[in-house]
Amino acid sequence: MINNNTSTESSPGLVKDTSIILAPDSQRVIVRPHIPFDESRVERIISRVLSLNESDIQKEIKNVLGKFSHRHHNFELLLERQFDSVHRHMPSDVLPSRERRLLIGSFFLAEYSFESAALFNPSIVPHPNQSGLPHGSLRFIITLRATGEGHISSLTFRSGCIDANCNISIDESHGFASTAEMKANILYDKTCFARKLCEMGLYSDFSNSIIGSLSDEFTFDELMEKVKSYIYNHQPLSQTDRLTSDKIQWLARCNYEAHFDPSVPLSERVLFPLSPSEQNGIEDARFVLFTEDDERKKYYATYTAYDGKVILPQLMETEDFGHFKMITLNGNAAVNKGMALFPRRINGRYAMISRQDNENLFLMYSDNINFWHEAVPLMRPSYCWEFRHIGTSGSPIETEHGWLLLTHGVGPFRQYSISAILLDKENPSQILGRLREPLIHWTETNRSGYVPNVVYTCGALLHKDMLVVPYAMSDQQSTISLISLSFLLEKLLHGTS
């Protein structure tokens, strides 16, 4: 939903509001499993459906299709797949009629309004398809954190274009919404998997036996075969080995691939939590278009996986926003929220901005994008509006004069604001400039919402001399502002803020 009624307090003459509003739409729904924890209840529900006569089956499935099939792509296929997921609870091997299968499947699904509560914390990157545009225009993708019932966060997408005169248009979103499918039997890297197990304190005869018997690359099914074989041959299994088995499977499920049908438009794609570490949310994805030394490009996003109790920093990668890989970030420096990857290597190494201690900014380097062990202090709070803590607001942006890094600060009464610093291009540990005042702050018109007194972004985009900054207001809806790069650099380099 796009409205035109925003106003945000910002640096006079520096920040221009676009009046674009991306608001949550409770009518956009996805289908998600709705299966009781008690398996005996699953069996009883199936038995009740099996007890119905054919005329009742026809009546009930017609009712379900009439109410829901127009709200979802391939609705009957969704019902059939859900029946397959509970098929093992059938009292016999006799396959019911198709209509009865569809009705059984419908009892174990539910609609979920994934953005009913909030649509916030946006990030923005160039679209992988730049064809057919007028000269001087750029197509982009905005990713947003969508939150619904139970405060479960997923990732949704919008596309748009900024023209040569820096006018922005947002493509209309489609009414349908579809979740990704978890890809079966992805390949795991043995070395990375073993290093993560050691990091988790799971170095034992059990884990060594399992990992040692696997190939350099292995699938989830191959891993499970080794685990089951070990358990079968080592009965009774100790409590420690049983816990290790559970943790090995947990780690494997946290590293997965998600795939969208190519026919599903970008705005209909919803990355809903699929792994144990994410079951309560995929939060605050900071996307960046990364360029390797050989000019190969790939999108990465650092994000926070949340299981309801513990946060886990993870890495997402994609080339086309249709197929995604989710990977755990490892190492003693891969902690906390708010990690942001530089868009290229620095002196041959990956580089990242992070917050190790819930308060200050740190700079990290690594030779392996999945493992982070080094973190050195970069910046601590200096001004009242950031005394509580500071953090990143997206990946650093390369300019002629250095790395431009948007930051956020938290001041009295949990007020969030957005500011900026400038880092040396070859030595990002050197701060060349820092604003004394925020770039963007809340106003009376947008301070109320899901989380009041907050403005927040997960990434900006540079187009010509204009910085395009999408940001959330009160963790409920999002807008876009434009900032003159030359004006901002002048303030940073010459301290005129």
C-alpha positions in Angstrom: 0.0 0.0 0.0 1.4 3.4 -1.0 0.2 6.6 0.7 1.4 10.2 0.5 1.2 11.7 4.0 4.6 11.5 5.7 6.7 14.1 7.4 9.9 13.3 9.3 12.2 15.6 11.2 15.6 15.8 9.4 18.6 18.0 8.8 17.3 21.2 7.2 18.2 21.4 3.5 19.8 18.0 3.5 17.0 15.4 3.6 14.1 15.5 1.1 11.0 13.5 1.9 9.4 11.7 -1.1 5.9 11.2 0.5 6.0 7.5 -0.3 4.5 5.3 2.3 4.8 1.5 2.4 2.1 0.3 4.8 1.2 -3.1 6.1 -1.8 -4.8 4.3 -3.7 -7.3 6.5 -5.5 -8.7 3.4 -2.2 -10.2 2.1 -2.1 -13.7 3.4 0.0 -16.8 3.1 -0.7 -20.5 3.9 1.2 -22.1 6.7 1.0 -25.5 8.5 -1.5 -25.8 11.3 -0.6 -29.1 12.9 -1.3 -30.0 16.6 1.8 -30.9 18.7 0.0 -33.9 20.0 0.2 -36.5 17.2 -2.7 -38.4 18.5 -4.9 -35.4 17.7 -3.7 -35.6 14.1 -4.9 -39.2 13.9 -8.3 -38.4 15.5 -8.9 -35.5 13.1 -8.1 -37.7 10.1 -10.4 -40.4 11.4 -13.2 -37.9 11.7 -12.8 -36.9 8.1 -12.6 -40.6 7.0 -15.9 -41.2 8.8 -17.8 -38.8 6.5 -19.8 -40.2 3.6 -19.0 -39.1 0.1 -21.8 -36.5 -0.2 -20.6 -34.8 3.0 -17.0 -34.8 1.6 -18.2 -33.2 -1.6 -20.1 -30.6 0.3 -17.3 -29.7 2.7 -14.5 -29.5 0.1 -16.6 -27.4 -2.2 -17.1 -25.0 0.8 -13.4 -24.8 1.5 -12.5 -24.3 -2.2 -15.2 -21.6 -2.5 -13.9 -19.6 0.4 -10.1 -19.9 -0.1 -9.1 -21.0 -3.6 -9.4 -17.5 -5.0 -6.9 -16.2 -2.4 -3.9 -18.5 -3.2 -2.0 -19.8 -6.3 -2.4 -23.5 -6.9 -4.6 -23.9 -3.9 -5.6 -27.6 -4.5 -1.9 -28.5 -4.9 -1.3 -26.9 -1.4 -4.0 -29.1 0.1 -2.6 -32.2 -1.6 0.9 -31.5 -0.3 -0.4 -31.0 3.2 -2.2 -34.3 3.0 1.1 -35.9 2.0 2.8 -34.4 5.1 0.2 -36.1 7.5 -0.3 -39.2 5.4 1.8 -41.3 7.8 -1.0 -40.9 10.4 -3.5 -42.6 8.2 -5.0 -45.7 9.9 -4.5 -47.8 6.7 -2.5 -47.8 3.5 -5.7 -47.4 1.4 -5.5 -44.1 -0.4 -8.7 -42.0 0.0 -10.4 -40.2 -2.9 -8.8 -37.0 -4.1 -11.6 -34.9 -2.6 -11.2 -36.6 0.8 -7.4 -36.1 0.6 -7.9 -32.4 -0.1 -10.3 -32.0 2.8 -7.9 -33.8 5.2 -5.1 -31.4 4.0 -7.3 -28.4 4.7 -7.6 -29.3 8.4 -3.8 -28.9 8.8 -3.4 -25.5 7.1 -4.3 -22.0 8.1 -4.0 -18.5 6.6 -1.5 -16.2 8.1 -1.6 -12.4 7.6 2.2 -12.0 7.5 2.3 -8.2 7.4 -0.9 -7.3 9.4 1.1 -5.7 12.3 4.0 -4.0 10.6 6.1 -3.5 7.4 9.4 -2.0 8.5 13.2 -2.0 8.6 13.7 -1.8 4.8 16.9 -2.4 2.8 17.5 -1.5 -0.8 19.7 -2.8 -3.6 19.9 -2.5 -7.4 17.6 -5.0 -9.2 19.3 -7.9 -11.0 17.4 -6.9 -14.2 18.2 -3.4 -15.5 16.9 -4.0 -19.0 14.4 -1.7 -20.8 15.0 1.4 -18.7 15.3 5.0 -19.9 18.8 6.4 -19.8 19.9 7.4 -16.3 17.3 5.3 -14.5 17.8 2.5 -12.0 15.5 -0.3 -11.0 15.8 -1.4 -7.4 14.5 -3.9 -4.9 13.3 -3.0 -1.4 13.3 -5.8 1.1 11.1 -5.3 4.2 10.6 -7.1 7.5 6.9 -8.0 7.7 5.3 -8.9 11.1 2.0 -10.6 11.8 0.3 -12.6 14.5 2.6 -13.7 17.3 5.3 -11.2 16.3 6.6 -13.6 13.7 8.8 -11.8 11.2 9.3 -12.8 7.6 10.9 -11.1 4.6 8.9 -9.5 1.8 9.9 -7.6 -1.4 8.9 -4.5 -3.4 10.4 -3.2 -6.6 10.6 0.3 -8.1 12.6 2.7 -10.2 14.5 6.0 -9.7 14.9 8.0 -12.9 17.6 10.4 -14.1 16.0 13.3 -12.1 15.8 11.1 -9.0 12.0 10.7 -9.1 11.0 7.5 -7.4 8.1 5.2 -8.4 7.1 2.0 -6.6 5.6 -0.9 -8.5 2.2 -2.0 -7.3 2.2 -5.2 -5.2 0.1 -8.1 -6.2 -2.7 -9.4 -4.0 -1.4 -12.9 -3.8 1.5 -14.0 -1.6 3.5 -17.2 -1.8 6.1 -18.7 0.5 9.3 -20.4 -0.6 9.8 -24.1 -0.6 12.7 -25.6 1.3 15.0 -27.3 -1.1 15.7 -31.0 -0.2 19.1 -32.5 -0.1 21.3 -29.4 -0.4 25.0 -30.0 -0.2 26.8 -29.2 3.1 30.5 -28.5 3.3 32.2 -31.0 5.6 34.9 -28.6 6.8 32.6 -25.8 7.7 30.1 -28.1 9.3 32.8 -29.7 11.5 34.2 -26.3 12.5 30.8 -25.1 13.6 30.2 -28.3 15.6 33.5 -27.7 17.5 32.5 -24.1 18.0 29.2 -25.3 19.6 31.2 -27.6 22.0 30.1 -30.8 20.3 33.5 -32.3 19.7 33.1 -36.0 20.7 33.6 -39.5 19.6 30.0 -39.4 18.4 30.4 -36.3 16.2 33.8 -37.3 15.0 32.4 -40.7 13.9 29.5 -39.1 12.0 31.5 -36.3 10.3 34.5 -38.5 9.6 32.4 -41.0 7.6 30.9 -38.3 5.3 32.2 -37.1 2.0 33.7 -33.6 1.6 30.2 -32.5 0.5 27.1 -34.3 1.8 23.3 -34.1 1.8 20.9 -34.0 4.8 19.7 -37.5 4.0 23.3 -38.8 4.0 23.9 -37.1 7.3 20.8 -38.7 8.8 21.8 -42.1 7.5 25.1 -41.9 9.4 23.4 -40.6 12.6 20.8 -43.4 12.5 23.4 -46.0 11.8 25.6 -44.9 14.7 22.6 -44.8 17.1 21.6 -48.3 16.0 25.0 -49.7 16.6 25.7 -48.0 19.9 22.7 -48.9 22.1 22.0 -47.8 24.7 22.8 -44.3 23.6 24.2 -42.0 26.3 22.3 -38.8 27.2 25.3 -36.8 25.9 25.3 -38.5 22.6 21.5 -38.1 22.3 21.9 -34.4 22.8 24.8 -34.2 20.3 22.6 -36.0 17.7 19.8 -33.4 18.3 22.3 -30.6 17.9 23.8 -32.0 14.7 20.3 -32.2 13.1 19.5 -28.7 14.4 22.6 -27.3 12.8 21.8 -29.0 9.5 18.3 -27.6 9.4 19.5 -24.1 10.1 21.6 -24.2 6.9 19.1 -24.6 4.0 18.1 -23.4 0.6 14.7 -21.8 -0.2 13.3 -21.6 -3.7 10.4 -19.7 -5.3 8.6 -20.8 -8.5 9.9 -18.4 -11.2 6.3 -17.6 -12.2 5.7 -16.0 -8.8 6.2 -12.2 -9.1 8.7 -10.6 -6.8 6.1 -8.7 -4.8 4.3 -12.0 -4.1 7.4 -13.7 -2.6 7.5 -14.1 1.1 10.5 -15.7 2.9 8.8 -17.1 5.9 10.9 -18.8 8.7 11.7 -22.4 7.7 14.5 -23.5 10.1 14.5 -24.1 13.9 16.7 -21.0 14.5 14.2 -18.8 12.7 10.9 -20.1 13.9 10.0 -16.8 15.5 11.5 -14.6 12.9 13.8 -13.6 10.1 14.7 -10.1 11.3 16.4 -7.0 9.9 18.0 -8.3 6.7 20.8 -5.9 5.5 21.2 -6.6 1.8 24.3 -5.7 -0.2 25.3 -6.3 -3.9 28.7 -7.8 -3.4 31.4 -7.7 -6.2 34.2 -10.2 -6.1 37.7 -9.3 -7.3 37.0 -11.0 -10.6 33.8 -8.8 -11.0 31.3 -11.6 -10.3 28.4 -10.3 -8.4 26.1 -11.8 -5.8 23.6 -10.4 -3.2 24.3 -11.1 0.5 22.3 -10.2 3.5 23.2 -10.5 7.1 20.1 -11.1 9.2 19.0 -12.2 12.7 17.4 -15.6 13.1 15.2 -15.7 16.2 13.7 -18.8 17.8 11.7 -17.1 20.5 14.6 -17.3 23.0 17.9 -16.9 21.3 19.2 -14.8 18.4 21.5 -16.2 15.8 23.3 -14.1 13.2 23.0 -15.7 9.8 23.9 -15.0 6.2 21.6 -15.1 3.2 22.8 -15.2 -0.4 21.1 -15.0 -3.7 21.8 -14.1 -7.3 18.2 -13.6 -8.5 15.9 -13.2 -5.5 14.3 -16.5 -6.5 16.7 -18.9 -4.9 18.2 -18.3 -1.5 20.8 -20.0 0.7 20.7 -19.5 4.4 24.0 -20.1 6.3 24.9 -19.8 9.9 27.6 -17.3 10.6 30.4 -18.8 12.7 33.2 -17.7 14.9 33.5 -15.9 18.3 33.0 -12.5 16.6 29.7 -13.6 14.9 27.5 -12.5 17.7 24.8 -9.9 18.4 22.6 -8.1 15.9 23.3 -5.6 13.2 26.2 -7.1 11.2 26.7 -5.3 7.9 29.0 -6.6 5.1 31.2 -4.3 2.9 30.2 -4.6 -0.8 33.7 -5.8 -1.8 36.9 -7.2 -0.2 39.2 -4.8 1.6 42.9 -5.6 0.9 41.9 -9.1 -0.1 39.7 -9.9 2.9 36.0 -9.8 3.6 35.0 -6.9 5.9 32.1 -6.3 8.2 30.7 -3.7 10.6 29.3 -5.3 13.8 28.1 -4.5 17.3 29.7 -7.0 19.7 28.6 -5.6 23.0 25.1 -4.0 22.5 26.7 -0.6 22.6 29.6 0.2 20.3 30.6 -0.4 16.6 33.3 -2.8 15.7 35.2 -3.6 12.5 35.8 -7.3 11.5 37.9 -9.0 8.8 37.9 -12.6 7.6 39.3 -14.8 4.8 36.1 -16.9 4.9 32.7 -15.2 4.7 31.2 -17.8 6.9 33.7 -17.5 9.8 34.4 -14.3 11.8 37.0 -14.3 14.6 38.5 -10.8 14.6 36.7 -7.7 15.9 38.3 -4.4 16.8 36.6 -1.3 18.2 35.6 1.3 15.6 33.3 3.8 17.3 31.6 4.4 20.6 28.7 6.7 21.5 29.7 10.4 21.8 26.5 12.4 21.6 23.4 12.4 23.8 21.1 11.1 21.0 23.3 7.9 20.9 24.4 7.5 24.5 22.5 4.3 25.0 24.0 2.5 22.0 24.9 2.9 18.3 24.6 0.4 15.5 24.8 0.0 11.7 22.0 1.1 9.4 23.0 -1.0 6.4 26.2 -1.9 4.5 28.9 0.7 3.9 28.5 2.6 0.6 31.7 3.3 -1.5 32.2 6.9 -2.5 35.1 8.8 -4.0 36.0 10.1 -0.6 35.6 7.0 1.5 33.0 4.5 2.9 29.8 6.2 3.8 28.2 4.3 6.7 24.7 5.1 7.9 24.3 4.5 11.6 21.5 4.6 14.2 21.7 5.9 17.7 19.5 5.4 20.7 19.1 8.2 23.2 16.9 9.0 26.2 13.5 7.3 26.4 14.5 4.8 23.6 14.5 7.4 20.9 16.1 6.1 17.7 17.6 8.3 15.0 19.7 7.9 11.8 23.1 9.5 11.3 26.3 8.9 9.2 30.0 8.5 9.4 32.7 8.4 6.7 35.5 5.8 6.8 38.8 5.7 5.0 38.5 3.7 1.8 41.7 1.6 2.3 41.7 1.6 6.1 38.1 1.6 7.3 39.3 1.6 10.9 40.0 5.3 10.4 37.0 7.6 10.8 37.3 10.6 8.4 34.1 12.3 9.5 31.1 12.0 11.8 27.9 14.0 12.1 27.2 15.6 15.4 23.5 15.6 14.9 21.1 12.9 13.4 20.2 13.0 9.7 16.6 11.7 10.4 14.6 11.8 13.6 10.9 11.1 14.4 8.2 13.8 14.4 4.9 14.1 16.2 3.1 12.8 13.1 5.0 9.5 13.0 6.2 8.8 16.5 3.2 6.5 17.4 3.1 3.0 16.1 4.1 -0.6 16.8 7.3 0.7 18.6 7.0 4.4 19.2 9.8 7.0 18.7 11.8 5.0 16.2 13.2 5.6 12.8 15.3 2.8 11.4 16.8 1.6 8.1 18.7 -1.5 7.1 20.4 -0.1 4.0 20.5 2.8 1.5 21.3 3.1 -2.2 23.4 5.6 -4.1 22.1 6.9 -7.5 24.1 9.7 -9.2 24.6 12.3 -6.4 21.6 11.1 -4.4 21.4 8.8 -1.5 18.1 6.9 -1.5 17.2 6.0 2.1 14.2 3.9 2.9 13.4 3.7 6.6 10.8 2.6 9.0 8.7 4.8 11.2 7.8 3.5 14.7 8.4 0.0 13.4 5.1 0.0 11.6 5.3 1.4 8.2 8.1 2.7 5.9 9.0 5.7 3.8 11.8 6.9 1.5 13.9 10.0 1.7 16.6 11.5 -0.6 19.9 12.9 0.7 22.3 15.0 -1.4 25.6 13.0 -1.3 27.8 16.0 -2.0 26.1 18.0 0.7 26.4 15.1 3.2 30.1 14.5 2.3 30.8 18.2 2.8 29.3 18.1 6.3 31.3 14.9 7.1 34.6 16.0 5.8 34.5 19.6 7.0 32.5 19.3 10.2 29.7 21.6 9.2 26.9 19.5 10.7 
